[in-house]
């Protein structure tokens, strides 16, 4: 039997997709925290647990209402896409500039 129960977890999110996304993201954060010997900017586990599996810890945090799913607005998503595109364009321009300098040398 799963602990915490799925019904309790579903009370914290709007859908199963949101629950799975939140739990997976949080489990990755806990993994990063553990892998960096607690020197990461990511917050470590926020609940006392006997579980050693990061996904189980994430589910326990969700059930304890320590972690929440916050959906991004359309404007936030568009801003992120624009920023990624800007960074990609900047990286491509830098790479092209370096290639030109190498050819001239």
VMD Tcl script that builds the backbone (N, CA, C; Angstrom):
set m [mol new atoms 315]
animate dup $m
set s [atomselect $m all]
$s set {name element resname resid chain x y z} {
  {N N UNK 1 A 0.831 -1.176 0.000}
  {CA C UNK 1 A 0.000 0.000 0.000}
  {C C UNK 1 A 0.881 1.247 0.000}
  {N N UNK 2 A 0.527 2.183 -0.822}
  {CA C UNK 2 A 1.314 3.404 -0.943}
  {C C UNK 2 A 1.084 4.313 0.260}
  {N N UNK 3 A 2.162 4.873 0.736}
  {CA C UNK 3 A 2.056 5.820 1.836}
  {C C UNK 3 A 2.868 7.046 1.477}
  {N N UNK 4 A 2.320 8.218 1.496}
  {CA C UNK 4 A 0.932 8.564 1.788}
  {C C UNK 4 A -0.015 8.115 0.668}
  {N N UNK 5 A -1.269 8.003 1.017}
  {CA C UNK 5 A -2.254 7.521 0.058}
  {C C UNK 5 A -2.503 8.546 -1.037}
  {N N UNK 6 A -2.800 8.034 -2.221}
  {CA C UNK 6 A -2.992 8.882 -3.400}
  {C C UNK 6 A -4.113 9.895 -3.185}
  {N N UNK 7 A -5.142 9.521 -2.446}
  {CA C UNK 7 A -6.257 10.435 -2.201}
  {C C UNK 7 A -5.794 11.682 -1.454}
  {N N UNK 8 A -4.931 11.483 -0.464}
  {CA C UNK 8 A -4.412 12.618 0.302}
  {C C UNK 8 A -3.532 13.497 -0.581}
  {N N UNK 9 A -2.746 12.871 -1.438}
  {CA C UNK 9 A -1.881 13.628 -2.341}
  {C C UNK 9 A -2.699 14.420 -3.356}
  {N N UNK 10 A -3.776 13.829 -3.846}
  {CA C UNK 10 A -4.613 14.495 -4.850}
  {C C UNK 10 A -5.313 15.727 -4.274}
  {N N UNK 11 A -5.501 15.773 -2.969}
  {CA C UNK 11 A -6.092 16.958 -2.335}
  {C C UNK 11 A -5.180 18.173 -2.471}
  {N N UNK 12 A -3.900 17.938 -2.679}
  {CA C UNK 12 A -2.912 19.020 -2.726}
  {C C UNK 12 A -2.683 19.579 -4.131}
  {N N UNK 13 A -3.138 18.863 -5.157}
  {CA C UNK 13 A -2.925 19.309 -6.536}
  {C C UNK 13 A -4.233 19.254 -7.310}
  {N N UNK 14 A -4.216 19.847 -8.494}
  {CA C UNK 14 A -5.426 19.901 -9.311}
  {C C UNK 14 A -5.618 18.654 -10.158}
  {N N UNK 15 A -4.518 17.942 -10.436}
  {CA C UNK 15 A -4.624 16.778 -11.310}
  {C C UNK 15 A -3.497 15.800 -11.014}
  {N N UNK 16 A -3.634 14.592 -11.539}
  {CA C UNK 16 A -2.572 13.601 -11.396}
  {C C UNK 16 A -1.313 14.071 -12.113}
  {N N UNK 17 A -1.490 14.738 -13.241}
  {CA C UNK 17 A -0.339 15.259 -13.982}
  {C C UNK 17 A 0.436 16.255 -13.121}
  {N N UNK 18 A -0.275 17.157 -12.469}
  {CA C UNK 18 A 0.382 18.136 -11.594}
  {C C UNK 18 A 1.103 17.441 -10.446}
  {N N UNK 19 A 0.474 16.423 -9.889}
  {CA C UNK 19 A 1.071 15.675 -8.787}
  {C C UNK 19 A 2.365 14.999 -9.223}
  {N N UNK 20 A 2.320 14.314 -10.351}
  {CA C UNK 20 A 3.504 13.607 -10.854}
  {C C UNK 20 A 4.616 14.594 -11.194}
  {N N UNK 21 A 4.251 15.699 -11.839}
  {CA C UNK 21 A 5.241 16.712 -12.202}
  {C C UNK 21 A 5.897 17.295 -10.959}
  {N N UNK 22 A 5.095 17.648 -9.979}
  {CA C UNK 22 A 5.609 18.223 -8.740}
  {C C UNK 22 A 6.514 17.233 -8.009}
  {N N UNK 23 A 6.065 15.996 -7.885}
  {CA C UNK 23 A 6.852 14.991 -7.166}
  {C C UNK 23 A 8.178 14.715 -7.874}
  {N N UNK 24 A 8.148 14.614 -9.192}
  {CA C UNK 24 A 9.380 14.348 -9.943}
  {C C UNK 24 A 10.361 15.504 -9.815}
  {N N UNK 25 A 9.854 16.719 -9.929}
  {CA C UNK 25 A 10.724 17.892 -9.814}
  {C C UNK 25 A 11.336 17.964 -8.417}
  {N N UNK 26 A 10.528 17.747 -7.408}
  {CA C UNK 26 A 11.031 17.816 -6.034}
  {C C UNK 26 A 12.031 16.697 -5.762}
  {N N UNK 27 A 11.770 15.503 -6.285}
  {CA C UNK 27 A 12.706 14.388 -6.100}
  {C C UNK 27 A 14.055 14.713 -6.740}
  {N N UNK 28 A 14.039 15.354 -7.913}
  {CA C UNK 28 A 15.296 15.767 -8.556}
  {C C UNK 28 A 16.029 16.789 -7.695}
  {N N UNK 29 A 15.285 17.716 -7.094}
  {CA C UNK 29 A 15.908 18.711 -6.215}
  {C C UNK 29 A 16.564 18.040 -5.010}
  {N N UNK 30 A 15.878 17.072 -4.419}
  {CA C UNK 30 A 16.430 16.360 -3.265}
  {C C UNK 30 A 17.675 15.588 -3.682}
  {N N UNK 31 A 17.630 14.972 -4.862}
  {CA C UNK 31 A 18.792 14.256 -5.383}
  {C C UNK 31 A 19.964 15.205 -5.577}
  {N N UNK 32 A 19.699 16.370 -6.145}
  {CA C UNK 32 A 20.750 17.376 -6.343}
  {C C UNK 32 A 21.318 17.811 -4.996}
  {N N UNK 33 A 20.460 18.044 -4.042}
  {CA C UNK 33 A 20.885 18.456 -2.703}
  {C C UNK 33 A 21.791 17.394 -2.087}
  {N N UNK 34 A 21.392 16.135 -2.192}
  {CA C UNK 34 A 22.178 15.039 -1.627}
  {C C UNK 34 A 23.503 14.869 -2.362}
  {N N UNK 35 A 23.473 15.007 -3.681}
  {CA C UNK 35 A 24.677 14.822 -4.486}
  {C C UNK 35 A 25.704 15.911 -4.295}
  {N N UNK 36 A 25.272 17.101 -3.947}
  {CA C UNK 36 A 26.192 18.225 -3.762}
  {C C UNK 36 A 26.610 18.383 -2.306}
  {N N UNK 37 A 26.428 17.337 -1.528}
  {CA C UNK 37 A 26.808 17.352 -0.122}
  {C C UNK 37 A 26.255 18.561 0.619}
  {N N UNK 38 A 25.005 18.847 0.332}
  {CA C UNK 38 A 24.248 19.898 1.014}
  {C C UNK 38 A 24.801 21.296 0.782}
  {N N UNK 39 A 25.529 21.483 -0.312}
  {CA C UNK 39 A 26.076 22.797 -0.635}
  {C C UNK 39 A 25.297 23.446 -1.769}
  {N N UNK 40 A 24.173 22.875 -2.116}
  {CA C UNK 40 A 23.360 23.364 -3.219}
  {C C UNK 40 A 22.448 24.490 -2.748}
  {N N UNK 41 A 21.964 25.266 -3.713}
  {CA C UNK 41 A 20.976 26.297 -3.398}
  {C C UNK 41 A 19.605 25.681 -3.155}
  {N N UNK 42 A 19.451 24.425 -3.522}
  {CA C UNK 42 A 18.185 23.716 -3.366}
  {C C UNK 42 A 18.012 23.328 -1.904}
  {N N UNK 43 A 16.787 23.401 -1.432}
  {CA C UNK 43 A 16.472 23.036 -0.051}
  {C C UNK 43 A 16.372 21.524 0.055}
  {N N UNK 44 A 16.948 20.982 1.101}
  {CA C UNK 44 A 16.886 19.542 1.335}
  {C C UNK 44 A 15.517 19.110 1.822}
  {N N UNK 45 A 15.385 17.846 2.179}
  {CA C UNK 45 A 14.095 17.333 2.648}
  {C C UNK 45 A 13.545 18.162 3.803}
  {N N UNK 46 A 12.245 18.407 3.766}
  {CA C UNK 46 A 11.607 19.258 4.780}
  {C C UNK 46 A 10.731 18.471 5.746}
  {N N UNK 47 A 10.763 17.149 5.649}
  {CA C UNK 47 A 9.998 16.302 6.569}
  {C C UNK 47 A 10.924 15.243 7.150}
  {N N UNK 48 A 10.611 14.804 8.348}
  {CA C UNK 48 A 11.336 13.697 8.955}
  {C C UNK 48 A 10.769 12.411 8.373}
  {N N UNK 49 A 11.634 11.554 7.866}
  {CA C UNK 49 A 11.169 10.334 7.226}
  {C C UNK 49 A 12.190 9.227 7.395}
  {N N UNK 50 A 11.714 8.002 7.293}
  {CA C UNK 50 A 12.621 6.860 7.304}
  {C C UNK 50 A 12.945 6.427 5.881}
  {N N UNK 51 A 12.248 6.991 4.926}
  {CA C UNK 51 A 12.443 6.625 3.529}
  {C C UNK 51 A 13.780 7.137 3.015}
  {N N UNK 52 A 14.428 6.310 2.208}
  {CA C UNK 52 A 15.686 6.717 1.577}
  {C C UNK 52 A 15.485 7.056 0.109}
  {N N UNK 53 A 14.294 6.828 -0.382}
  {CA C UNK 53 A 14.008 7.105 -1.795}
  {C C UNK 53 A 13.492 8.531 -1.934}
  {N N UNK 54 A 14.136 9.275 -2.811}
  {CA C UNK 54 A 13.823 10.693 -2.947}
  {C C UNK 54 A 12.396 10.941 -3.425}
  {N N UNK 55 A 11.871 10.076 -4.278}
  {CA C UNK 55 A 10.493 10.244 -4.736}
  {C C UNK 55 A 9.511 10.041 -3.583}
  {N N UNK 56 A 9.780 9.074 -2.728}
  {CA C UNK 56 A 8.920 8.852 -1.559}
  {C C UNK 56 A 8.962 10.047 -0.622}
  {N N UNK 57 A 10.149 10.618 -0.438}
  {CA C UNK 57 A 10.282 11.811 0.400}
  {C C UNK 57 A 9.477 12.954 -0.207}
  {N N UNK 58 A 9.559 13.106 -1.528}
  {CA C UNK 58 A 8.804 14.163 -2.209}
  {C C UNK 58 A 7.306 13.986 -1.982}
  {N N UNK 59 A 6.805 12.759 -2.101}
  {CA C UNK 59 A 5.382 12.510 -1.856}
  {C C UNK 59 A 5.013 12.846 -0.407}
  {N N UNK 60 A 5.881 12.512 0.532}
  {CA C UNK 60 A 5.605 12.827 1.933}
  {C C UNK 60 A 5.570 14.341 2.153}
  {N N UNK 61 A 6.453 15.070 1.484}
  {CA C UNK 61 A 6.447 16.531 1.593}
  {C C UNK 61 A 5.160 17.118 1.019}
  {N N UNK 62 A 4.700 16.562 -0.092}
  {CA C UNK 62 A 3.448 17.034 -0.700}
  {C C UNK 62 A 2.281 16.767 0.246}
  {N N UNK 63 A 2.235 15.566 0.814}
  {CA C UNK 63 A 1.154 15.217 1.741}
  {C C UNK 63 A 1.167 16.120 2.974}
  {N N UNK 64 A 2.359 16.526 3.412}
  {CA C UNK 64 A 2.484 17.399 4.587}
  {C C UNK 64 A 2.293 18.868 4.223}
  {N N UNK 65 A 2.002 19.131 2.966}
  {CA C UNK 65 A 1.776 20.491 2.462}
  {C C UNK 65 A 3.019 21.379 2.619}
  {N N UNK 66 A 4.193 20.762 2.473}
  {CA C UNK 66 A 5.461 21.498 2.536}
  {C C UNK 66 A 5.893 21.974 1.154}
  {N N UNK 67 A 5.336 21.348 0.111}
  {CA C UNK 67 A 5.674 21.677 -1.272}
  {C C UNK 67 A 4.366 21.852 -2.027}
  {N N UNK 68 A 4.302 22.872 -2.866}
  {CA C UNK 68 A 3.068 23.137 -3.612}
  {C C UNK 68 A 3.359 23.321 -5.088}
  {N N UNK 69 A 2.369 23.010 -5.903}
  {CA C UNK 69 A 2.444 23.218 -7.345}
  {C C UNK 69 A 1.884 24.597 -7.654}
  {N N UNK 70 A 2.689 25.425 -8.283}
  {CA C UNK 70 A 2.249 26.759 -8.682}
  {C C UNK 70 A 2.387 26.843 -10.198}
  {N N UNK 71 A 1.257 26.925 -10.867}
  {CA C UNK 71 A 1.273 26.983 -12.333}
  {C C UNK 71 A 1.762 28.348 -12.794}
  {N N UNK 72 A 2.533 28.338 -13.873}
  {CA C UNK 72 A 3.023 29.591 -14.445}
  {C C UNK 72 A 1.946 30.199 -15.329}
  {N N UNK 73 A 1.959 31.522 -15.392}
  {CA C UNK 73 A 1.034 32.206 -16.285}
  {C C UNK 73 A 1.582 32.140 -17.704}
  {N N UNK 74 A 0.727 32.409 -18.662}
  {CA C UNK 74 A 1.140 32.409 -20.056}
  {C C UNK 74 A 2.244 33.437 -20.293}
  {N N UNK 75 A 2.141 34.571 -19.638}
  {CA C UNK 75 A 3.161 35.615 -19.787}
  {C C UNK 75 A 4.512 35.138 -19.266}
  {N N UNK 76 A 4.514 34.416 -18.147}
  {CA C UNK 76 A 5.767 33.891 -17.596}
  {C C UNK 76 A 6.405 32.882 -18.541}
  {N N UNK 77 A 5.580 32.024 -19.119}
  {CA C UNK 77 A 6.091 31.033 -20.065}
  {C C UNK 77 A 6.670 31.724 -21.288}
  {N N UNK 78 A 5.963 32.706 -21.818}
  {CA C UNK 78 A 6.461 33.444 -22.985}
  {C C UNK 78 A 7.769 34.160 -22.668}
  {N N UNK 79 A 7.871 34.739 -21.481}
  {CA C UNK 79 A 9.103 35.427 -21.082}
  {C C UNK 79 A 10.270 34.445 -20.985}
  {N N UNK 80 A 10.017 33.254 -20.456}
  {CA C UNK 80 A 11.068 32.237 -20.374}
  {C C UNK 80 A 11.524 31.805 -21.759}
  {N N UNK 81 A 10.574 31.615 -22.663}
  {CA C UNK 81 A 10.912 31.220 -24.035}
  {C C UNK 81 A 11.744 32.306 -24.700}
  {N N UNK 82 A 11.339 33.553 -24.527}
  {CA C UNK 82 A 12.082 34.671 -25.122}
  {C C UNK 82 A 13.494 34.744 -24.550}
  {N N UNK 83 A 13.636 34.530 -23.258}
  {CA C UNK 83 A 14.961 34.567 -22.624}
  {C C UNK 83 A 15.836 33.428 -23.132}
  {N N UNK 84 A 15.269 32.229 -23.254}
  {CA C UNK 84 A 16.036 31.102 -23.801}
  {C C UNK 84 A 16.495 31.388 -25.218}
  {N N UNK 85 A 15.607 31.964 -26.021}
  {CA C UNK 85 A 15.952 32.287 -27.404}
  {C C UNK 85 A 17.060 33.331 -27.448}
  {N N UNK 86 A 16.973 34.330 -26.572}
  {CA C UNK 86 A 18.003 35.370 -26.517}
  {C C UNK 86 A 19.357 34.768 -26.154}
  {N N UNK 87 A 19.369 33.891 -25.157}
  {CA C UNK 87 A 20.612 33.251 -24.744}
  {C C UNK 87 A 21.176 32.357 -25.844}
  {N N UNK 88 A 20.298 31.650 -26.538}
  {CA C UNK 88 A 20.737 30.795 -27.642}
  {C C UNK 88 A 21.333 31.634 -28.767}
  {N N UNK 89 A 20.673 32.736 -29.105}
  {CA C UNK 89 A 21.188 33.631 -30.145}
  {C C UNK 89 A 22.543 34.207 -29.746}
  {N N UNK 90 A 22.666 34.576 -28.492}
  {CA C UNK 90 A 23.924 35.129 -27.983}
  {C C UNK 90 A 25.043 34.084 -28.063}
  {N N UNK 91 A 24.738 32.852 -27.691}
  {CA C UNK 91 A 25.733 31.777 -27.753}
  {C C UNK 91 A 26.137 31.490 -29.194}
  {N N UNK 92 A 25.168 31.491 -30.106}
  {CA C UNK 92 A 25.473 31.256 -31.521}
  {C C UNK 92 A 26.343 32.368 -32.088}
  {N N UNK 93 A 26.052 33.607 -31.719}
  {CA C UNK 93 A 26.850 34.740 -32.195}
  {C C UNK 93 A 28.272 34.653 -31.657}
  {N N UNK 94 A 28.424 34.263 -30.411}
  {CA C UNK 94 A 29.747 34.118 -29.818}
  {C C UNK 94 A 30.531 33.004 -30.507}
  {N N UNK 95 A 29.871 31.883 -30.771}
  {CA C UNK 95 A 30.533 30.771 -31.458}
  {C C UNK 95 A 30.959 31.178 -32.860}
  {N N UNK 96 A 30.107 31.901 -33.573}
  {CA C UNK 96 A 30.446 32.361 -34.923}
  {C C UNK 96 A 31.621 33.328 -34.877}
  {N N UNK 97 A 31.645 34.191 -33.889}
  {CA C UNK 97 A 32.740 35.150 -33.727}
  {C C UNK 97 A 34.057 34.426 -33.460}
  {N N UNK 98 A 34.023 33.405 -32.624}
  {CA C UNK 98 A 35.233 32.632 -32.325}
  {C C UNK 98 A 35.729 31.893 -33.559}
  {N N UNK 99 A 34.808 31.344 -34.352}
  {CA C UNK 99 A 35.197 30.656 -35.589}
  {C C UNK 99 A 35.863 31.623 -36.558}
  {N N UNK 100 A 35.324 32.822 -36.671}
  {CA C UNK 100 A 35.890 33.838 -37.564}
  {C C UNK 100 A 37.293 34.212 -37.108}
  {N N UNK 101 A 37.487 34.369 -35.811}
  {CA C UNK 101 A 38.802 34.714 -35.278}
  {C C UNK 101 A 39.810 33.598 -35.537}
  {N N UNK 102 A 39.381 32.337 -35.410}
  {CA C UNK 102 A 40.267 31.204 -35.667}
  {C C UNK 102 A 40.659 31.137 -37.135}
  {N N UNK 103 A 39.715 31.426 -38.022}
  {CA C UNK 103 A 40.002 31.396 -39.458}
  {C C UNK 103 A 40.981 32.497 -39.842}
  {N N UNK 104 A 40.901 33.639 -39.190}
  {CA C UNK 104 A 41.777 34.765 -39.503}
  {C C UNK 104 A 43.180 34.558 -38.941}
  {N N UNK 105 A 43.301 33.718 -37.942}
  {CA C UNK 105 A 44.613 33.512 -37.310}
  {C C UNK 105 A 45.484 32.537 -38.035}
}
mol reanalyze $m
mol bondsrecalc $m
mol representation Tube
mol addrep $m
